[in-house]
Amino acid sequence: MVTVNRQTAVKKKGRGPLFNRINKWLHLWLGLSSGIIVLIVCLTGCIWVFHDEIEGLLEPETKVEKQDKPVLTPSQLTAIAFQNYPDKVPAYANYQQGRAINLTLKGPTDEGRRGGGTLMKINPYTGEVISKVVRQKDEVDFFRFILNGHRFLWLPLEIGRPVVNYGTLVFVVLLITGLIWWYPKKWNKSTRDKSFKIKWGASFKRVNLDLHNVLGFYSLLFLLAIALTGMVYGIKWYSEGLYWVTSGGEKLAEYKRLESDSLQAGKHYSPKQAMDLAWNKVIGKHPESMGFYYNFPDISKAKSSINITVYPSAGQFYNSEGYTFDQHTLKELKREDAYSVAYANASFGQKLRKMNYDIHVGSILGFPGKVLAFLVTLIGASLPVTGFLIWFGRKFKKKKGKKGDDTGTGAADEVADKPAVKPRPGVITKEQEPVLAANARIDRSYN
């Protein structure tokens, strides 16, 4: 007659400590409920990481070798724009060394950044117009489509943004609960192999489990960094709380658009003069900058100001420096938010906030960091898929697998990689039963 150690059976049937049961429950159901969100956000994120490089490959004509002479001034760009589109005015320009200047024009019917407009790509040294594209209102190109999916799942903004933001928060919880579930109770050669290695020669079920557990562990810290920096852009209480903690209790100052003194309109400089003078002042301080962004003052709005940002490093934004000027008096206007402080003079909390985007896309480590961000977000996209397959296989698996068949979905597959347990005469514990059944070694003489 088979006898079972009652204490062992009760321990097994007890389903482990309460904490572990709660942790597993959270990981399972939060994963199932947020899987599609994580999949889309991670896939679009890994595409967006290399959007500059991909655009460069698709538009080789926009590559311009660096020359030992200054780039075009704002007034020169304005003249080029007027020659091509007399009914439109420049709105803003951005540039990365080695590429053409992107100059966006707005007409009477164009409103805001998404209200249409014309994009001109111009050689920064000769003024040659490389390409012109007229965009309709709300028209999106491929990478804008990718970014829209990444930020709000192509849903209405007021619906999609909270879904993505709190879906990312759920993903952070999943990473933590996954680590707790992954951590072995005992460390030995068998558990080390299962925790850190993928057994490629095993069944699909085992390989899928390893892909989820092992790749999830190796990418954990990087995915946490990407997710936590992503939430800065969407969850206000988290963004303010993170800044408060990292700055030693300082309150995060809100970004405020600085305005020109409209009472000074027409008394000092024309918008065209002010734009060139402001540009010369900034570029004189940063002659070696690798890129810039600036807006032209809106001549229809007397309070519109001039904003110029320079980027000392190619492809990085954390050490950028921004300047704001009154378009009428050329007086420099001072902002008080974390991004307005020069990186060299910033506190730890301000530096971390200025590095947030570069950490999010991996560019904080240069090109190798972007490769790393691409790979870990690709792994992040795979986790909902492999996790679902694990749950589906366990939920709907066959009650009995084929004897000795490691490709089945029954008990044999569950324990194919466990060491064989030798049955003790007269006693078969619940832990031993599936192992013995899987290997067809139950000795009927003990019954």
C-alpha positions in Angstrom: 0.0 0.0 0.0 1.3 3.4 -0.9 1.9 5.6 2.1 2.4 9.4 1.9 4.2 11.5 4.4 1.3 13.6 5.7 3.5 16.5 6.8 5.1 16.7 3.3 1.7 16.5 1.6 0.2 19.2 3.7 3.2 21.4 3.0 2.8 20.9 -0.7 -0.9 21.3 -0.7 -0.6 24.6 1.3 0.6 26.3 -1.9 3.6 28.0 -0.1 3.7 31.1 2.0 1.0 33.7 1.6 3.4 36.2 0.2 4.5 33.9 -2.6 0.9 33.1 -3.5 0.0 36.8 -3.7 3.2 37.6 -5.7 2.4 34.9 -8.2 -1.2 35.9 -8.5 -0.2 39.6 -9.1 2.4 38.6 -11.7 -0.1 36.3 -13.6 -3.1 38.6 -13.7 -1.4 41.9 -14.1 0.6 40.3 -16.9 -2.4 39.0 -18.7 -4.3 42.3 -18.4 -1.4 44.5 -19.5 0.3 42.3 -22.0 -1.0 43.9 -25.2 0.0 47.4 -23.9 3.5 46.3 -23.0 3.9 44.5 -26.4 2.9 47.6 -28.4 4.8 50.1 -26.2 8.0 48.0 -26.3 7.9 47.3 -30.1 7.3 50.9 -31.0 9.9 52.0 -28.5 12.6 49.7 -30.0 11.8 51.1 -33.5 11.9 54.7 -32.3 15.3 54.3 -30.7 17.0 54.4 -34.1 14.6 56.8 -35.9 17.4 59.3 -36.6 19.7 56.6 -38.0 16.9 55.0 -40.1 15.9 58.4 -41.6 19.5 59.0 -42.5 19.6 55.7 -44.4 16.3 56.3 -46.1 17.3 59.9 -47.1 21.0 59.7 -48.0 20.7 63.0 -49.8 20.2 64.8 -46.5 23.7 63.8 -45.3 26.0 66.8 -45.4 29.7 66.6 -44.6 30.9 69.0 -41.9 32.6 72.1 -43.3 34.9 74.6 -41.6 32.5 77.5 -41.9 29.4 78.7 -40.1 26.0 77.4 -40.8 23.3 79.6 -42.3 21.8 82.3 -40.0 18.1 82.6 -39.2 17.7 85.5 -41.6 19.3 83.5 -44.5 16.9 80.7 -43.9 14.1 83.1 -43.8 15.2 84.5 -47.2 15.3 81.0 -48.7 11.9 80.2 -47.3 10.4 83.4 -48.8 11.9 82.6 -52.3 10.1 79.2 -52.3 6.9 80.0 -50.3 6.1 83.8 -50.3 2.9 83.2 -48.4 4.5 81.3 -45.5 6.9 82.2 -42.7 9.5 80.1 -40.8 8.2 78.6 -37.6 11.2 76.6 -36.2 14.5 75.0 -37.3 16.5 72.1 -36.0 19.8 70.7 -37.0 22.2 67.9 -36.3 25.8 68.1 -37.5 26.2 65.9 -40.6 22.6 66.4 -41.7 20.6 69.0 -43.5 18.7 71.7 -41.6 15.0 71.0 -41.1 13.1 74.2 -41.5 9.3 74.1 -40.9 7.1 76.8 -42.4 3.6 77.8 -41.4 0.9 79.5 -43.5 -2.3 81.3 -42.6 -4.3 78.1 -42.3 -1.6 76.1 -40.4 -2.1 75.9 -36.6 0.3 74.5 -34.0 2.8 71.8 -34.4 0.3 69.3 -35.8 -1.7 71.8 -37.9 0.1 71.0 -41.1 2.9 73.1 -42.6 5.8 72.7 -45.0 9.1 71.0 -44.2 12.2 72.1 -46.1 15.5 70.3 -45.8 18.3 72.7 -46.6 22.1 72.4 -46.9 23.4 74.2 -43.8 26.4 75.7 -45.7 25.2 76.5 -49.2 21.5 77.1 -48.8 20.6 74.5 -51.4 17.1 73.2 -50.9 17.4 69.4 -50.8 13.7 68.5 -50.4 10.3 70.1 -49.8 7.3 68.3 -48.3 3.9 69.9 -47.8 2.0 68.3 -44.9 -1.7 68.4 -44.3 -3.3 69.0 -40.9 -2.9 65.9 -38.6 -0.9 64.2 -41.3 1.7 61.8 -39.8 4.7 60.1 -41.3 6.0 56.7 -40.4 7.9 57.7 -37.3 5.2 60.0 -36.0 2.9 57.0 -36.4 5.3 54.9 -34.3 5.6 57.6 -31.7 1.8 58.0 -31.5 1.5 54.2 -30.8 4.3 54.4 -28.2 2.7 57.3 -26.4 -1.0 56.6 -26.6 -1.7 53.4 -28.6 -3.2 55.4 -31.5 -6.2 56.0 -29.3 -7.7 59.5 -28.5 -5.0 61.3 -26.5 -7.1 61.6 -23.4 -7.7 57.9 -23.3 -4.5 56.5 -24.7 -2.0 58.5 -22.6 -3.4 57.3 -19.2 -3.6 53.7 -20.5 0.1 53.8 -21.6 1.3 55.6 -18.5 -0.3 53.3 -15.9 0.3 50.3 -18.1 4.0 51.2 -17.8 3.6 51.4 -14.0 2.0 47.9 -14.1 5.0 46.7 -16.1 7.3 47.9 -13.3 5.3 45.9 -10.8 5.5 42.9 -13.2 9.3 43.2 -13.4 9.6 43.2 -9.6 7.2 40.3 -9.0 8.9 38.4 -11.8 12.2 38.7 -10.1 10.7 37.4 -6.8 9.2 34.5 -8.6 12.4 33.8 -10.5 14.6 33.7 -7.4 15.4 30.1 -6.5 14.7 28.8 -3.0 18.0 26.9 -3.1 21.1 27.7 -5.1 22.8 24.6 -6.6 24.1 23.6 -10.1 20.6 22.7 -11.3 18.9 25.9 -10.2 21.8 28.0 -11.5 21.5 26.4 -14.9 17.8 26.9 -15.0 18.1 30.5 -13.8 20.9 31.7 -16.0 20.9 29.5 -19.1 18.5 28.7 -21.9 18.4 25.0 -22.7 18.0 25.3 -26.5 17.9 21.5 -27.0 14.8 21.0 -24.8 11.2 21.0 -25.8 9.4 24.1 -27.0 7.7 24.5 -23.7 11.0 24.5 -21.8 12.7 26.8 -24.2 9.8 29.2 -24.0 9.9 29.1 -20.2 13.7 29.8 -20.3 13.2 32.7 -22.7 10.8 34.3 -20.3 12.8 33.7 -17.1 16.4 34.0 -18.2 16.0 36.9 -20.7 13.7 38.6 -18.3 16.3 38.5 -15.6 19.2 39.7 -17.7 17.2 42.7 -19.1 15.5 43.5 -15.7 17.6 46.5 -14.6 17.6 48.0 -18.1 13.9 47.6 -18.6 13.3 49.2 -15.1 15.4 52.2 -16.1 13.5 52.6 -19.4 10.1 52.2 -17.8 10.8 54.5 -14.8 12.1 57.2 -17.1 9.1 56.8 -19.4 6.7 57.4 -16.5 8.3 60.8 -15.9 6.5 62.1 -19.1 3.1 60.9 -18.2 2.4 60.5 -14.5 2.5 63.9 -12.7 2.6 62.6 -9.1 5.4 60.2 -10.0 7.4 62.8 -11.9 7.1 65.3 -9.0 7.8 62.6 -6.4 10.9 61.4 -8.2 12.3 64.9 -8.4 11.5 65.6 -4.8 13.4 62.4 -3.7 16.4 62.9 -6.0 16.8 66.6 -5.3 16.7 66.4 -1.5 13.2 67.7 -1.1 13.0 70.4 -3.7 9.7 71.0 -5.5 9.7 70.5 -9.3 9.1 73.9 -10.9 6.5 73.9 -13.6 7.6 74.8 -17.1 6.3 78.3 -18.1 6.4 79.8 -21.5 8.2 83.1 -21.1 6.7 86.1 -23.0 8.1 89.2 -24.6 7.1 92.7 -23.4 4.5 93.6 -25.9 4.7 97.3 -24.8 8.2 97.4 -26.4 7.0 96.3 -29.8 8.6 98.3 -32.6 10.9 100.4 -30.3 14.1 98.4 -30.6 14.5 95.6 -33.1 12.5 94.0 -35.8 11.8 90.3 -35.4 14.3 89.5 -38.2 17.1 91.6 -36.5 16.4 90.2 -33.1 16.5 86.6 -34.4 19.9 87.0 -35.9 21.3 88.9 -32.9 20.0 86.3 -30.5 21.5 83.5 -32.7 24.9 85.2 -32.8 24.9 85.6 -29.1 24.2 82.0 -28.4 26.4 80.4 -31.0 29.2 82.7 -29.9 29.0 81.0 -26.5 28.8 77.5 -28.0 30.8 77.6 -31.3 31.5 73.8 -31.1 27.8 72.7 -30.7 26.8 69.7 -32.7 23.2 70.7 -33.2 20.5 73.2 -32.4 16.8 74.0 -32.2 15.2 77.4 -32.3 11.8 78.9 -33.0 11.2 82.1 -34.9 9.1 84.7 -33.1 5.5 84.8 -34.3 5.1 88.2 -35.8 1.3 88.1 -35.3 1.8 87.7 -31.5 3.6 90.6 -29.8 4.3 88.4 -26.7 6.0 85.6 -28.6 9.6 85.1 -27.5 12.7 83.6 -29.1 13.9 80.2 -27.8 17.2 78.7 -28.8 18.6 75.4 -27.6 22.1 74.1 -28.5 23.3 70.5 -28.2 27.0 70.1 -27.5 27.1 66.4 -28.2 25.7 64.6 -31.3 22.7 62.5 -30.6 22.5 63.5 -26.9 20.3 66.0 -25.1 21.2 65.9 -21.4 23.9 68.6 -21.7 21.8 70.9 -23.9 21.6 74.6 -23.0 18.5 76.7 -23.6 18.1 80.4 -24.0 15.0 82.6 -24.2 15.0 86.2 -25.4 12.5 89.0 -25.6 11.9 89.5 -29.4 11.6 93.3 -29.0 14.5 94.2 -26.6 16.7 91.1 -26.9 16.7 90.9 -23.1 17.5 87.3 -21.9 14.5 85.8 -20.0 15.3 83.4 -17.2 13.4 80.2 -16.7 13.3 78.4 -13.4 12.6 74.8 -14.3 15.1 71.9 -14.0 15.8 71.9 -17.7 16.9 75.5 -17.8 20.0 75.0 -15.6 23.3 74.2 -17.4 24.3 70.6 -16.8 27.7 71.5 -15.3 25.9 73.7 -12.7 23.0 71.5 -12.0 22.3 69.6 -8.8 22.0 65.8 -8.8 18.2 65.9 -9.2 18.4 68.4 -12.0 21.1 66.4 -13.8 19.0 63.2 -13.5 16.0 65.1 -14.9 18.1 66.5 -17.8 19.4 62.9 -18.5 15.9 61.4 -18.5 15.3 61.2 -22.2 18.8 60.0 -23.0 18.4 57.2 -20.4 15.0 56.4 -21.8 16.3 55.8 -25.3 19.8 54.6 -24.3 21.7 57.5 -25.9 23.2 58.4 -22.6 25.8 55.7 -23.5 26.1 56.8 -27.1 25.4 54.4 -30.0 26.2 51.2 -27.9 23.5 52.4 -25.4 21.0 52.7 -28.2 21.8 49.2 -29.3 21.3 48.0 -25.8 18.0 49.9 -25.5 16.8 48.3 -28.7 17.7 44.8 -27.6 16.2 45.1 -24.1 12.9 46.7 -25.4 12.7 43.8 -27.9 13.0 41.4 -25.0 10.4 43.5 -23.1 8.1 43.0 -26.1 8.7 39.2 -26.0 7.9 38.8 -22.3 4.0 39.2 -22.7 4.2 36.6 -25.5 6.3 34.0 -23.7 4.4 34.6 -20.5 1.0 34.1 -22.2 2.3 30.8 -23.7 3.4 29.6 -20.3 0.0 30.4 -18.8 -1.8 28.9 -21.8 0.3 25.7 -21.7 -0.4 25.2 -18.0 -4.1 26.2 -18.1 -5.0 24.0 -21.1 -2.3 21.4 -21.1 -3.1 17.7 -21.5 -3.7 15.9 -18.3 -1.3 13.1 -19.4 1.8 13.5 -21.6 3.2 10.7 -23.6 5.5 8.4 -21.7 9.1 9.3 -22.1 8.2 12.0 -24.7 9.9 15.3 -23.7 7.8 17.2 -26.3 4.5 16.5 -24.6 2.6 18.9 -22.5 2.0 16.5 -19.5 4.1 15.7 -16.5 7.0 14.4 -18.5 7.6 17.9 -19.9 7.3 19.4 -16.4 10.1 17.4 -15.0 12.2 16.4 -18.0 15.1 18.4 -16.6 14.8 17.3 -13.0 17.1 14.7 -11.6 15.5 11.3 -11.2 14.3 10.6 -7.7 14.8 7.1 -6.5 11.6 5.8 -4.8 11.9 4.7 -1.1 10.4 1.3 -0.3 7.0 1.8 1.2 6.8 5.6 0.9 6.1 7.7 -2.1 5.8 11.4 -1.4 3.7 13.8 -3.6 6.9 15.4 -4.8 8.2 12.0 -6.1 5.0 10.9 -7.8 5.1 13.0 -11.0 8.8 12.3 -11.4 8.3 8.6 -11.2 5.3 8.7 -13.4 7.1 10.7 -16.0 10.0 8.3 -16.2 7.7 5.2 -16.0 9.6 3.8 -13.0 6.8 3.2 -10.5 7.4 -0.2 -9.0 4.0 -1.8 -8.6 5.4 -4.1 -6.0 5.2 -1.3 -3.5 1.4 -1.0 -3.8 
